[in-house]
């Protein structure tokens, strides 16, 4: 029991140090992360995931719930699993981490997001080489007439 507590404390300290080194704020109660752990459940790394849309994020679903993540986060989960680490979505309750979704790497892949690039390149470039799709442009294109200016301007025009 004492060893488990020491391991948990060490994991929490490693998470705080990793986030501080990455320039991120330490996790606050209510934050959600994808966390990678080794076979002994020791912390390896993490990526924050969000409940709201922001620039550079894409909507995904883990265990039936919508989140917003960077493309690099999805790529990172794939790379961690390739190295035989376990990743899962975890929630910071303020008194520890609560697992809320196992195997996010099986639920969303880069291919699902239309990205064919190697996951290492996506992580290295923080997803900046990923072609972003403007939803409004796609909708506008879908309603464009095929005859363009030759189409009737209105029902009453002729």
Buried (B, 14 or more C-beta within 10 A) or exposed (E): EEEEEEBBEEBBEBBBEBBEEEEEEEBEEEBBBBBBBEEEEBBBBBBBBBEEEEEBBBEBEBEEEEBBBBBBBBBBBBBBBEEEBBBBBBBBEEEEBEEEBBBBBEBBBBEEBEBEBEBEBBBEBBBEEBEEEEEEEEEEEEEEEEEEEEEEEEEEEE
